[in-house]
Amino acid sequence: MVNLRKSNLLVFIIIVIIPWGCRDVAVPRPKGYFRIDLPDRGYIYLEKSSARAAGLPLSFEYPAYGKLSLNPDNLSEPGWFNIEFPSYKAKIHLTYMEINNDLENLIEQTYQMNVKNHIIKADAINEHIINNPEQRVFGILYDLKGNTATAVQFFVTDSINHYLRGSLYFAAQPNSDSLAPVIDFFREDVVHLIETLKWE
C-alpha cells in the first residue's frame, strides 16, 4: 500500500512538473533590417554644354534615379556639385578643381580629408587603381569597410589640367550591415561615372 501511494505521488509529480518544464523559454529575436528596394539601373549623359555652363570642363553618365545639382544652394565654391538620391538619404559629393602645378597637394589634401579621417572607424581600406590612358583618367577608388561615415571615395585626374574627387555619404548613422546592399549598389554607379568620364 505504501508503495502504491509512493507510485501515485511520483506519477502525480511527473504529470504536474513535466508540462511546466516544457514551456517555451523567451529568446530574443535576432536584429533584422527593413528590405530595401533598389531602382532599375539607368544612366543619363551630362552634356558638355550643361557642364560648361556650370564651369565644369567634363562630361559623364550619372544615374537616372539621381538628382544632379550642379550649383547647390548651400555651396558657394565653384566646382562643387552633388548627385542626390533622396529616397535613400544618399549623396555623391563631387568637387572639380583645375590643376595649377599642385597635383601632389590636391592628392594629399584628398587623402587627408576623405580617407585619413576615417581610418579610426574603418575596419579596412581597399585601394583600386584607376588607369584609363585612352580617356586620360587616372586615380584611386577607396573602399572603406566598417561603420564609417563614407564607404566609397575616389579621385581622378588627367595629371595635367583636371582633378575630380568624390565621396558617397548617407544621412544616416553608419551601420555597414544594414547599408551594405545600398552601398554596393551606389558603388557601381560611382564606378560607372568614372568609366564614362571625359575631360573637355
Stockholm file with secondary structure:
# STOCKHOLM 1.0

chainA/1-200         MVNLRKSNLLVFIIIVIIPWGCRDVAVPRPKGYFRIDLPDRGYIYLEKSSARAAGLPLSFEYPAYGKLSLNPDNLSEPGWFNIEFPSYKAKIHLTYMEINNDLENLIEQTYQMNVKNHIIKADAINEHIINNPEQRVFGILYDLKGNTATAVQFFVTDSINHYLRGSLYFAAQPNSDSLAPVIDFFREDVVHLIETLKWE
#=GR chainA/1-200 SS CHHHHHHHHHHHHHHHHHHHHTSCCCCCCCCCCCCCCCCCCCEEECCHHHHHHTTCCEECEEETTSEEESSCTTCCSTTEEEEEEGGGTEEEEEEEEECSSCHHHHHHHHIIIIIGGGTTTCSEEEEEEEEETTTTEEEEEEEEESSCSEEEEEEEECSSSEEEEEEEEESSCCCHHHHHHHHHHHHHHHHHHHHTCEEC
#=GC SS_cons         CHHHHHHHHHHHHHHHHHHHHTSCCCCCCCCCCCCCCCCCCCEEECCHHHHHHTTCCEECEEETTSEEESSCTTCCSTTEEEEEEGGGTEEEEEEEEECSSCHHHHHHHHIIIIIGGGTTTCSEEEEEEEEETTTTEEEEEEEEESSCSEEEEEEEECSSSEEEEEEEEESSCCCHHHHHHHHHHHHHHHHHHHHTCEEC
//
